[in-house]
Amino acid sequence: MNSTLGVVLALLSLSCCLQIVSTQQPSPAFYEFLGYLSGIEKTKPINWTTTLYFLYTGQVSPRCFTDAYTVHNDTLLVKSYAGQMLDSTGKMTPSGMFQGNWVAMGNYKECTVDANNAPDRPHNFQTMYCALAWGGIPQALAPDNLFYGQGVCVPNTCSDQDVGLLTSTGLLGVKPSWYPIGLTCQREETYASYSGAAIAAIVILSIILVIITISSLYEFIINVHFPERSKSSTVSKLGGVVLSFSVYTNTKKVFSLKSPPGQLPALHGIRVISTLWIIFGHTNFFTNGNIEISNKLERDGARKQWWFFIENNMDMAVDTFLLLSGLLVTYLFMKQVTKTGGVFTWRDYGLHLLHRYWRLTPVYALLIMIYACLVVYMGAGPFWASPTNWVMPTIRGCQKYWWANLLYINYFHGEKECIGWGWYLGVDMQLYIIVPGVLLLLFKKPKGGVILTCVLIAVCWVLHGVLYHFLVNVPHGDYVHTTYMYTATRMAPYLMGVLLGYLLFRTNQRVPNIQHKKSVMLLGWVVGTVCGLAGVVTPTAVFQNTDPPYYIQSTAGWRAMERSLFATGVAWVIYACCMGYGGIISEFLSWSGWLPLSRLTYTAYLVHPIIMQVYYMSYKDSLLYSTPNWLFYFVSFSFMAFVCGFAASMMAEVPFLELEKFVLPKRRGREVTSEAREVNSELNRHDVEGQQYQPLTHEPAPEPRIQHYGSVST
């Protein structure tokens, strides 16, 4: 009885406590803060004459004016939803303006979520977030900046024109003493439902995932319940086709640490380091146009840091892969035509291109589809889907010109390009189409082929310098769309790779028997190191040590030669490692841990800008620059790039590499034994910005032979 009474009393006490809690009123500090916001609203200047003029002349819609006036009154009446709208609006001047913080973004979530869920919000009233740009900002406050950015929380019944006019009069937001020059409003209804293209993309992705699941389950069932049939299922053509999408088998291939005999392991390290170099540079590069930096002056001061040359010249990694592409294409081509007795027919040429296209395009097409159809639904924020950022024009370019990327002529569309970082794939493919003519001449008439290659390199230098001088070193000159990404101006490192590949082929990867061999190789290391460092370090060193700072990269002569200088240094590292004179550098670059990452560099390169753009555009405020922050972002982006690259590889890259064996005809001179099949499977993968490393074998074949030099077996 006593225990029962105790339980009842306890429940009654708890009920009373709950009632007290539920009826508890906000603290005085809460109303004090709302009163502060009400004071801001009461004292802010509003030009009522101009506001009513806009209303009576029809320039502002009556519904927008009514809602804006309601918000104004409710702020004065200390209503919570109106206070949250004002609180989430950027104020007149942000903190740190003298450090380059020229934006007051406000609070996106408070505007779009909290204010819309406030209990005293009027019926049928919704808020939206707009970003305004104000002109007339004093240059003493913001040197080199043309506008001041401000986030404003407004009723969603207002059009962009309404918002622009009513913020200029002060009725909406908190007006500085300047004038609006542009705005972007985030209307959630724009992406409230999926478009037809997005639904189609989701269906395609779902079909791929279903195929992968079926293939993986098939392999699991065969291996577990019918182990005696597993070998025959794998060997048979039908079993091989089914297993092409198996995650289990493909994952083992990607993460295998075994390096097949005949490969040059040092190229795996070069490939991964070059990919990481690109990601490091893009960590800062993709902040431009996609997010605001709150301390721009401090970020600009990084140009004076000793390590800035690493970021400043990150695009040199492109030339590394151009060099690798030329090297590997040449070496394999020479082996192929050697086995066919120098015969290379039009059919061989067609298969040469078809195999290349098959291996590069599926995963490329998959990521273009995701980028064009689904990226706009992957986040929200003040910078999200803004027409003024870099992402939206590229997405619109993909929606209209995706076919140009799949034909590898994407950079001809200039600023309307799709996936801007895919320009290299077009350059590499076009060189791959053209270079067989040069290689045939090299094979049949070596002297003529070498002379032609050297002439083409010189033509590239001259053309690059001339275009830079007349199209870039002029007012409003555009380096990227006039010089930077065209085949004719970027082919020099590729052709240097052609010469290096031919040298390795003719010498059978052996240093000629000359006097003072070690001294000559040491001299080669000195010259190669000087050339490589000169190409990368010189611009930053000159800029940091001249007063006023001198930008050597603004000179046509340096622009024409810098990439070839760096490529010379990389070419020497490859040559020395191949010849057995790489030492500790060869040991480091040949570490087996590079292998799995090396196999994912192509997809990691394609996907990492998408990850960066989604992250930066989803950020809810301006970003604070610091060296530790940027290093943290670099590590995070690198990790996510390889994780997402692995997913893309499992969905489209590796399966199609496996299907190639069953779908496409084999090329003459590329036949392989069962022992060498794995070598060529790895060999034919395309790299991050060039062809994947292909094995260079060391055992000479007895036939056929080239006079004075031993040939190389498959």
Protein Blocks (a to p, Z undefined) as FASTA:
>chain_A
ZZmmmmmmmmmmmmmmmmmmmmpccdfklmmmmmmmmmmmmmpccdfklmmmmmmnopac
fklmmmmmmmmmmmmnopaklmmmmmmpccfbdghklnopabdebjmklmmmmmmmpfkl
cehiacdddddddehiafklmghiabdcddddddfkbcfklmmmmmmnomnojddfbdcf
bdcdddfklmmpccfklmmmmmmmmmmmmmmmmmmmmmmmmmmmmmmlmmmmmmpmklmm
mmmmpmklmmmmmmpcbdcehiafklmmmmmmmmmmmmmmmmmmmmgopaccfblmlmmm
mmmpmklmmmmmmmmmmmmmmmmmmmmmmmmmmmmmmmnnopacfklmmmmmmmmmmmmm
mmmmmmmmmmmmmmmmngccjkgopakbmklmmmmmmmmmmmmmmnopmmmnommpghjl
lmmmmmmmmmmmmmmmmmmmmmmmmmlmmmmmmmmmmmmmmmmmmmmmmmmmpghiafkl
mmmmgfklmmmmmmmmmmmmmmmmmnoopacddehklmmmmmmmmmmmmmmmmmmmmmmm
mmmmgccdddfklpfklmmmmmmmmmmmmmmmmmmmmnopnmmmlmmmmpmklmmmmmmm
mmmmmmmmmmmmmmmmmpcbdcdddfklmmmmmmmmmmmmmmmmmmmmmmmmmmmmmmmm
mmpccdehiaccfklmmmmmmmmpccfkbccdddddfbdcfbdcdehiacddZZ
